[in-house]
Amino acid sequence: HSKQVDKSRRRPNWEILWKLVRRVEVAMFKSSAIAASIHALIIIEGSRAFSTTKSSSPTSCSSDRREFVERLSKAGASLSGAGIFPHVSSADVDVEAFEKAGMVSMPMGVSGQAGKAKPVTGVVLRDGSEVSRDSRSGNVVAEILVGRDNQTPILASFQSPWSVAKGGLFGVETRDAASGDGAFLTVVPAKGSTLDGLSNSFFVDSLFSKTGRFSFYGTPTDIRVKRNQLEPNGQYRYLEILFSNLSQSTQAEIPRTAIVSATIIQDSVIMLVSSSTTNRFKKGQGEAVRQTAESFRVALAPKTGMAIRAKERI
């Protein structure tokens, strides 16, 4: 027989609800009364859909959650037509995947990138060139422009076990979409400094700014430089940096370990940043992360008859 439910004991599952609210907040690019009303409705409806009681069955809870996510998806699609939200099709939201993983099925696809700006890495590809990777050796080569007015072409190379990342959000980057392990290039002005004269804070500020690659879902926290070493010949500098960044799937802070390899050409600091979650790093992935960083090399590109100009990014 059924039991009387004490309404005072109903409690929303705020962890799941917060994931939904955060995704809607990302989509809100205008501060308006309409947006504020929608936000409030999500809190109310989400509290009902995700509330837990002693008498709630897994089937009924799942049904409520699914109905709420579907309604949220359809509401977003309707509002995009009114110009309130960026265009989102209800077909872009995989409800089953969202319920299981707390995220869309392709986080770096169109729906997962909604409202996100491209990270600023400072990398400028030379017009007429492409990022290439040999599938057998893993050798990655990219011709980029550095120095004053980006008029010095250089060849940057490294060996990576991960495939080249494709899409408008990526510069020169290789990554494993499943694990998130990867490596990317970034370039910042040296402002007259030598490689050994750069402080640890220079690297931290450059790599973990609000527009940096690791800040895609929020600025990293708990940043600490664990190791700092300059090659005997003084041409390359290596840093091991520990930090935590926000996971899109769980909205939790995930500890991560990065190995940074840096050098200077034409008053530009060129860095390869190779990283994985700290858990994977400790369980064996650290070797691949470290080897990728240590394989990084740069050299002036051979002179050709091609014009030196930046490649347009779509």
C-alpha positions in Angstrom: 0.0 0.0 0.0 1.1 3.5 -0.7 2.7 5.7 2.1 1.9 9.3 2.8 4.8 11.5 1.4 6.1 14.2 3.7 6.4 17.2 1.3 8.9 18.9 3.6 11.3 16.0 2.8 11.3 16.6 -0.9 14.7 17.7 -2.0 15.9 18.5 -5.6 19.0 16.9 -6.9 20.9 20.1 -7.2 23.9 18.6 -8.8 22.0 17.4 -11.9 19.8 20.5 -11.9 22.9 22.8 -11.7 24.3 21.2 -14.9 21.2 22.1 -16.8 21.1 25.7 -15.4 24.8 26.2 -16.3 24.1 25.2 -19.9 21.2 27.6 -20.2 23.3 30.4 -18.7 26.0 29.8 -21.3 23.3 30.3 -24.0 22.0 33.5 -22.5 23.9 36.3 -24.3 21.4 39.0 -23.3 20.5 40.2 -19.9 16.7 40.7 -20.2 13.6 40.2 -18.2 12.6 37.4 -20.5 15.9 35.6 -19.9 15.6 36.1 -16.1 12.0 34.6 -16.2 13.2 31.6 -18.1 16.0 31.0 -15.6 13.5 31.1 -12.8 11.2 28.7 -14.5 14.0 26.2 -15.0 14.8 26.3 -11.3 11.1 25.7 -10.4 10.5 23.0 -13.0 13.8 21.3 -12.4 13.2 21.1 -8.7 10.0 19.2 -9.4 11.5 17.0 -12.1 14.6 16.1 -10.1 13.1 16.0 -6.6 13.7 12.7 -4.7 11.2 11.1 -2.3 11.0 7.8 -0.5 8.2 6.6 -2.7 9.7 7.7 -6.0 10.6 4.8 -8.3 13.6 4.9 -10.7 11.1 4.6 -13.6 9.0 7.6 -12.6 12.1 9.7 -11.8 13.6 8.9 -15.2 10.4 9.8 -16.9 10.2 13.1 -15.1 13.8 13.9 -15.9 13.4 13.0 -19.5 10.2 15.1 -19.9 12.0 18.1 -18.3 15.1 17.9 -20.6 12.8 17.5 -23.7 10.8 20.5 -22.6 13.9 22.5 -22.1 15.3 21.5 -25.5 12.0 22.4 -27.2 11.8 25.7 -25.4 15.4 26.6 -26.5 14.5 25.9 -30.1 11.4 28.1 -29.9 13.3 30.9 -28.2 16.0 30.8 -30.8 13.5 31.6 -33.5 12.5 34.7 -31.5 16.1 35.8 -31.4 16.4 35.4 -27.6 18.8 32.4 -27.7 21.3 31.4 -30.4 19.8 28.9 -32.8 19.5 25.4 -31.3 17.6 22.6 -32.9 15.8 20.2 -30.6 17.4 17.5 -32.7 20.8 18.7 -31.5 20.1 17.5 -27.9 20.5 13.8 -27.4 18.3 13.4 -24.3 19.4 9.8 -23.6 23.1 10.7 -23.7 22.4 13.8 -21.6 20.7 11.9 -18.9 23.4 9.3 -18.7 26.5 11.5 -19.0 25.2 15.0 -18.1 26.3 16.3 -21.4 25.5 16.3 -25.1 26.9 13.3 -27.1 29.4 15.5 -29.0 30.6 18.2 -26.6 33.0 19.6 -29.1 30.4 19.5 -31.9 28.0 22.3 -32.8 25.7 21.9 -29.8 28.5 21.5 -27.4 30.2 24.7 -28.7 27.1 26.9 -28.5 28.0 30.2 -27.0 31.7 29.5 -26.8 34.4 31.7 -28.2 37.5 30.3 -29.8 40.4 30.0 -27.3 43.1 32.6 -27.8 46.4 30.7 -28.4 48.2 33.3 -30.5 49.0 30.8 -33.2 48.9 32.1 -36.7 49.1 29.6 -39.6 50.8 30.6 -42.7 48.6 31.0 -45.8 48.8 27.9 -48.0 49.8 25.6 -45.2 48.0 22.9 -43.2 48.6 21.1 -39.9 49.8 17.6 -40.9 50.5 14.4 -39.0 52.1 11.2 -40.1 49.9 8.4 -38.9 52.8 5.9 -38.7 55.4 8.1 -36.8 52.9 10.5 -35.2 55.1 13.4 -36.4 53.1 16.6 -36.5 54.3 19.6 -38.6 52.8 23.1 -38.8 54.2 26.3 -40.4 53.3 29.3 -38.3 54.1 33.0 -38.3 55.8 34.7 -35.3 57.7 37.9 -34.6 56.9 41.4 -35.3 53.7 41.7 -37.5 53.9 37.9 -37.9 56.5 38.1 -40.6 58.8 35.3 -39.6 57.6 31.8 -40.8 58.8 28.9 -38.6 58.3 25.2 -38.7 57.0 23.7 -35.4 57.1 19.9 -35.0 56.4 17.3 -32.4 55.5 13.7 -32.1 52.0 12.9 -30.8 50.0 9.7 -30.2 46.8 11.7 -30.7 45.1 12.7 -34.0 45.0 16.3 -35.3 42.0 18.1 -33.9 39.7 19.5 -36.6 37.3 22.4 -36.3 37.2 26.1 -36.0 37.9 26.0 -32.2 41.3 24.4 -32.7 44.6 25.9 -33.8 47.6 23.5 -33.9 46.4 20.7 -31.6 46.2 17.0 -31.3 43.8 15.3 -28.9 42.0 12.2 -27.9 38.3 13.1 -27.9 37.5 10.2 -25.6 39.9 10.9 -22.8 40.7 14.6 -23.4 44.4 13.9 -23.5 46.2 16.1 -26.0 48.8 18.7 -26.9 48.5 22.2 -28.4 50.7 25.1 -29.5 50.4 28.6 -28.1 52.4 31.7 -28.8 52.9 34.8 -26.7 55.3 37.8 -26.9 58.5 37.5 -25.0 58.8 41.3 -24.6 62.6 41.2 -24.7 63.0 38.6 -22.1 65.3 35.6 -22.4 64.0 32.0 -21.9 65.6 31.6 -18.5 64.5 35.1 -17.5 60.8 34.3 -17.8 59.1 33.8 -14.4 56.9 30.9 -13.5 54.0 33.4 -13.3 54.6 34.4 -16.9 53.7 30.8 -18.0 50.8 30.5 -15.6 49.3 33.9 -16.7 49.8 33.0 -20.3 48.3 29.5 -20.2 45.5 30.0 -17.7 44.0 33.3 -18.7 40.2 33.6 -19.1 40.6 33.2 -22.9 43.2 30.4 -22.8 42.7 26.9 -24.1 42.2 25.4 -20.6 39.5 28.0 -19.8 36.9 26.7 -22.3 34.5 25.8 -19.5 35.9 28.1 -16.8 39.2 29.5 -15.5 41.4 26.7 -14.0 42.1 26.7 -10.3 44.7 25.2 -7.9 47.5 26.0 -10.3 51.0 25.0 -9.1 54.3 24.8 -11.0 55.8 21.5 -9.8 59.0 21.4 -11.9 61.0 23.9 -13.9 64.0 22.9 -15.9 66.2 24.6 -18.6 68.0 22.4 -21.1 71.8 22.5 -20.8 72.1 24.3 -24.1 69.5 26.8 -23.0 67.3 26.4 -26.0 64.2 24.8 -24.4 62.6 25.1 -21.1 60.3 22.5 -19.5 57.7 23.0 -16.8 55.4 20.5 -15.1 52.2 22.3 -14.0 49.4 20.9 -11.9 45.9 22.5 -12.0 42.2 21.7 -11.9 39.7 22.7 -14.6 36.0 22.4 -15.0 34.6 19.2 -16.6 31.7 19.8 -19.0 30.3 16.4 -18.3 30.2 16.5 -14.5 30.6 20.2 -13.7 33.3 19.1 -11.2 36.9 20.3 -10.9 39.2 17.7 -12.4 42.9 17.6 -11.5 45.1 17.8 -14.6 48.9 17.6 -15.2 50.6 19.4 -18.1 54.1 19.3 -19.4 55.1 22.6 -21.1 58.0 22.8 -23.6 59.0 26.4 -24.5 61.5 28.2 -26.7 61.9 31.8 -28.0 62.3 32.9 -31.7 62.0 36.5 -32.9 60.9 37.7 -29.4 58.0 35.2 -29.5 57.6 32.5 -26.8 56.4 29.3 -28.6 55.1 26.6 -26.3 53.8 23.1 -26.8 51.5 22.2 -23.9 50.9 18.4 -23.5 48.5 17.2 -20.8 46.1 14.6 -19.4 44.0 14.2 -16.2 46.3 13.7 -13.2 44.7 10.3 -12.6 45.6 9.1 -16.1 49.0 10.8 -15.8 49.9 8.8 -12.7 48.6 5.5 -14.2 51.0 5.5 -17.2 49.8 8.2 -19.5 52.4 10.6 -18.1 55.1 9.0 -20.3 53.2 9.8 -23.5 52.5 13.3 -22.3 56.1 13.9 -21.4 57.5 12.4 -24.6 55.2 14.5 -26.7 56.4 17.7 -24.9 60.1 16.8 -25.1 59.8 16.0 -28.9 58.9 19.6 -29.6 61.2 21.5 -31.9 61.1 24.7 -33.9 63.2 26.1 -36.7 63.1 28.9 -39.2 61.1 27.8 -42.3 63.1 27.6 -45.6 62.7 30.7 -47.8 60.3 30.3 -50.7 58.6 32.5 -53.3 55.4 32.3 -51.4 54.0 35.5 -49.8 54.3 35.7 -46.1 50.7 36.2 -44.9 48.4 34.8 -42.3 45.9 32.1 -43.2 42.3 33.1 -42.8 40.5 31.1 -40.1 36.8 30.2 -40.6 
